[in-house]
Amino acid sequence: MSKERQNIVTEQLTQAGQKIEHDSFSIVDQEAGTRDYNSEQWQVVRRMIHATADFEFNGLTGFHPDAVKAGLQAILSGGSVVADVEMICVGLSRPRLGHFGVTVQQFISDDDVIEQARSENTTRAVQSMRKANRLGLIDGGIVAIGNAPTALLEVNRMIREDGVRPALIVGMPVGFVSAEESKEDLSQISEVPWIITRGRKGGSTLVVAALHALLALAEAAQRKDAA
């Protein structure tokens, strides 16, 4: 197949994919019912529903008043994303991140993190956040947590006790032990913007969807500024 033909096929596939996504979003809009979000917040929630086919996130998703604005500023300035698990790093679009110069890192499987967790009888998730903080990645960065409540509780502690100030926390750990409590604890913090899912529901898929929505909003803001 010629390079020209490959480009045509790629463009057709891209257009087809865009149409499916557009139609899916239209269905979400039609079936979501009443919603208590502004237009930018709804872009985030809608993509989360699209990723899970779960309309309960229309209501379970909570926003700090400055969350979307802070997220866009962090992305447009080429900030860093610190994730609790590799699944988030793998799920995020590298071309979209690269467009803004945004990096994404996780440390949960690093040898020093594992050893520190053993020696201090803590979780790898806690130690991964501590390592990220030592590297200067949490202050001013986006913290993305979709799996480990202990990671979120540790970041909450850093904010209160150490004065750490992430640009945004996307806190959506899933599970039955401490997940709901860690998110409720975050929702009581006013100094740092956050996006959460209330209750037990959450997961890396939702975090990725929320971040992709913010990346799309950042792209739209760039196009508007360039017009």
KEDRENPA-311576 format. One line per field, with one value per residue (C-alpha): chain; x, y, z; residue in three letters. Coordinates in nm, 3 decimals. Layout:
KEDRENPA-311576
mol c(A,...)
east c(X,...)
north c(Y,...)
up c(Z,...)
type c(Ala,...)
END
This chain:
KEDRENPA-311576
mol c(A,A,A,A,A,A,A,A,A,A,A,A,A,A,A,A,A,A,A,A,A,A,A,A,A,A,A,A,A,A,A,A,A,A,A,A,A,A,A,A,A,A,A,A,A,A,A,A,A,A,A,A,A,A,A,A,A,A,A,A,A,A,A,A,A,A,A,A,A,A,A,A,A,A,A,A,A,A,A,A,A,A,A,A,A,A,A,A,A,A,A,A,A,A,A,A,A,A,A,A,A,A,A,A,A,A,A,A,A,A,A,A,A,A,A,A,A,A,A,A,A,A,A,A,A,A,A,A,A,A,A,A,A,A,A,A,A,A,A,A,A,A,A,A,A,A,A,A,A,A,A,A,A,A,A,A,A,A,A,A,A,A,A,A,A,A,A,A,A,A,A,A,A,A,A,A,A,A,A,A,A,A,A,A,A,A,A,A,A,A,A,A,A,A,A,A,A,A,A,A,A,A,A,A,A,A,A,A,A,A,A,A,A,A,A,A,A,A,A,A,A,A,A,A,A,A,A)
east c(0.000,0.136,0.210,-0.059,-0.312,-0.208,-0.271,-0.616,-0.712,-0.581,-0.784,-1.096,-1.049,-0.993,-1.310,-1.505,-1.377,-1.461,-1.816,-1.864,-1.735,-1.958,-2.263,-2.178,-2.151,-2.487,-2.646,-2.492,-2.628,-2.975,-2.994,-2.812,-3.117,-3.081,-2.724,-2.575,-2.250,-2.129,-2.039,-1.669,-1.737,-1.989,-1.723,-1.531,-1.830,-1.962,-1.631,-1.626,-1.975,-1.868,-1.572,-1.780,-2.142,-2.228,-2.466,-2.425,-2.118,-2.368,-2.399,-2.116,-1.852,-1.753,-1.549,-1.362,-1.477,-1.133,-1.064,-1.110,-0.937,-0.642,-0.617,-0.613,-0.346,-0.128,-0.165,-0.109,0.206,0.346,0.326,0.377,0.128,0.207,-0.002,-0.045,-0.037,0.104,-0.242,-0.300,0.032,-0.044,-0.399,-0.314,-0.263,0.108,0.051,-0.189,0.046,0.342,0.158,0.165,0.497,0.321,0.502,0.340,0.524,0.457,0.693,0.496,0.713,1.050,1.290,1.356,0.983,0.924,1.215,1.103,0.749,0.883,1.118,0.856,0.561,0.364,0.220,0.405,0.143,0.236,0.607,0.553,0.387,0.669,0.924,0.735,0.734,1.109,1.157,0.952,0.677,0.375,0.407,0.250,0.175,-0.138,-0.180,-0.383,-0.503,-0.739,-0.642,-0.479,-0.665,-0.346,-0.178,-0.456,-0.452,-0.077,-0.114,-0.390,-0.149,0.126,-0.109,-0.211,0.119,0.392,0.232,0.254,0.035,-0.050,-0.206,-0.490,-0.576,-0.786,-0.878,-1.082,-0.953,-1.187,-1.263,-1.408,-1.129,-1.059,-1.155,-1.469,-1.303,-0.995,-1.210,-1.432,-1.117,-0.993,-1.326,-1.270,-0.950,-1.007,-0.647,-0.596,-0.837,-0.969,-1.201,-1.342,-1.590,-1.791,-1.842,-1.672,-1.672,-1.364,-1.071,-0.790,-1.024,-1.213,-0.895,-0.776,-1.115,-1.111,-0.759,-0.841,-1.138,-0.907,-0.661,-0.944,-1.052,-0.693,-0.673,-0.997,-0.859,-0.546,-0.747,-0.961,-0.654,-0.502,-0.816)
north c(0.000,0.344,0.606,0.828,0.544,0.474,0.838,0.827,0.509,0.651,0.968,0.765,0.556,0.867,1.026,0.705,0.690,1.053,0.994,0.699,0.907,1.201,0.974,0.815,1.153,1.250,0.940,1.021,1.375,1.248,0.978,1.145,1.335,1.621,1.722,1.974,2.061,2.356,2.298,2.227,1.994,1.808,1.746,1.555,1.365,1.282,1.125,0.924,0.792,0.722,0.516,0.307,0.317,0.401,0.694,0.699,0.915,1.189,1.273,1.071,1.296,1.594,1.901,2.159,2.496,2.560,2.206,2.241,2.578,2.448,2.135,2.334,2.568,2.273,2.109,2.426,2.499,2.152,2.019,1.667,1.393,1.155,0.836,0.568,0.280,0.203,0.150,0.526,0.592,0.334,0.457,0.822,0.939,1.002,1.230,1.448,1.463,1.533,1.816,2.008,1.873,1.696,1.401,1.114,0.896,0.630,0.466,0.188,-0.092,0.075,-0.135,0.142,0.198,-0.172,-0.190,0.123,-0.011,-0.333,-0.161,0.090,-0.154,0.076,0.025,0.069,0.327,0.543,0.516,0.592,0.922,1.002,0.934,1.155,1.430,1.396,1.436,1.756,1.617,1.661,2.030,2.205,1.879,1.676,1.378,1.098,0.820,0.548,0.241,0.295,0.474,0.478,0.686,0.943,0.948,1.009,1.301,1.442,1.418,1.593,1.881,1.924,1.854,1.937,2.223,2.040,2.199,1.992,2.183,1.929,1.593,1.349,1.121,0.819,0.510,0.213,-0.047,-0.141,-0.050,0.322,0.418,0.608,0.755,0.878,1.066,1.212,1.327,1.496,1.671,1.849,2.010,2.357,2.459,2.224,2.168,1.815,1.593,1.287,1.003,0.964,0.625,0.298,0.342,0.464,0.319,0.397,0.399,0.690,0.882,0.839,0.953,1.262,1.354,1.301,1.536,1.799,1.750,1.798,2.117,2.240,2.173,2.367,2.657,2.662,2.669,2.952,3.156,3.096,3.200)
up c(0.000,-0.097,0.168,0.015,0.038,0.400,0.489,0.328,0.515,0.843,0.792,0.714,1.026,1.231,1.097,1.160,1.516,1.573,1.451,1.688,1.978,1.882,1.858,2.192,2.361,2.211,2.363,2.702,2.682,2.594,2.861,3.150,3.271,3.516,3.592,3.830,3.653,3.450,3.085,3.144,3.437,3.225,2.959,3.226,3.365,3.019,2.917,3.241,3.163,2.806,2.933,3.174,3.049,3.410,3.446,3.824,3.774,3.691,4.057,4.209,4.055,4.265,4.177,4.379,4.235,4.081,3.960,3.585,3.567,3.769,3.556,3.234,3.367,3.469,3.128,2.928,3.127,3.053,3.407,3.534,3.617,3.903,3.896,4.158,3.909,3.566,3.415,3.421,3.248,2.980,2.927,2.866,2.509,2.454,2.153,2.353,2.650,2.423,2.251,2.579,2.704,2.991,3.148,3.339,3.589,3.851,4.097,4.263,4.121,4.182,4.388,4.640,4.687,4.753,4.997,5.183,5.213,5.365,5.607,5.727,5.715,5.485,5.137,4.811,4.718,5.017,4.943,4.573,4.663,4.904,4.633,4.388,4.650,4.709,4.334,4.339,4.119,4.345,4.428,4.129,3.947,3.879,4.112,3.952,4.183,4.062,4.258,4.596,4.877,5.085,4.814,4.834,5.213,5.203,4.962,5.183,5.477,5.280,5.207,5.569,5.744,5.493,5.301,4.968,4.701,4.392,4.105,4.096,4.247,4.046,4.336,4.229,4.412,4.391,4.654,4.989,5.233,5.279,4.922,5.019,5.327,5.140,4.889,5.157,5.337,5.019,4.970,5.302,5.170,5.027,4.960,4.663,4.371,4.327,4.125,4.302,4.267,4.585,4.743,4.654,4.278,4.097,3.907,3.669,3.369,3.521,3.600,3.242,3.110,3.332,3.225,2.858,2.902,3.050,2.764,2.513,2.692,2.685,2.311,2.260,2.464,2.251,1.929,2.064,2.156,1.813,1.624)
type c(Met,Ser,Lys,Glu,Arg,Gln,Asn,Ile,Val,Thr,Glu,Gln,Leu,Thr,Gln,Ala,Gly,Gln,Lys,Ile,Glu,His,Asp,Ser,Phe,Ser,Ile,Val,Asp,Gln,Glu,Ala,Gly,Thr,Arg,Asp,Tyr,Asn,Ser,Glu,Gln,Trp,Gln,Val,Val,Arg,Arg,Met,Ile,His,Ala,Thr,Ala,Asp,Phe,Glu,Phe,Asn,Gly,Leu,Thr,Gly,Phe,His,Pro,Asp,Ala,Val,Lys,Ala,Gly,Leu,Gln,Ala,Ile,Leu,Ser,Gly,Gly,Ser,Val,Val,Ala,Asp,Val,Glu,Met,Ile,Cys,Val,Gly,Leu,Ser,Arg,Pro,Arg,Leu,Gly,His,Phe,Gly,Val,Thr,Val,Gln,Gln,Phe,Ile,Ser,Asp,Asp,Asp,Val,Ile,Glu,Gln,Ala,Arg,Ser,Glu,Asn,Thr,Thr,Arg,Ala,Val,Gln,Ser,Met,Arg,Lys,Ala,Asn,Arg,Leu,Gly,Leu,Ile,Asp,Gly,Gly,Ile,Val,Ala,Ile,Gly,Asn,Ala,Pro,Thr,Ala,Leu,Leu,Glu,Val,Asn,Arg,Met,Ile,Arg,Glu,Asp,Gly,Val,Arg,Pro,Ala,Leu,Ile,Val,Gly,Met,Pro,Val,Gly,Phe,Val,Ser,Ala,Glu,Glu,Ser,Lys,Glu,Asp,Leu,Ser,Gln,Ile,Ser,Glu,Val,Pro,Trp,Ile,Ile,Thr,Arg,Gly,Arg,Lys,Gly,Gly,Ser,Thr,Leu,Val,Val,Ala,Ala,Leu,His,Ala,Leu,Leu,Ala,Leu,Ala,Glu,Ala,Ala,Gln,Arg,Lys,Asp,Ala,Ala)
END
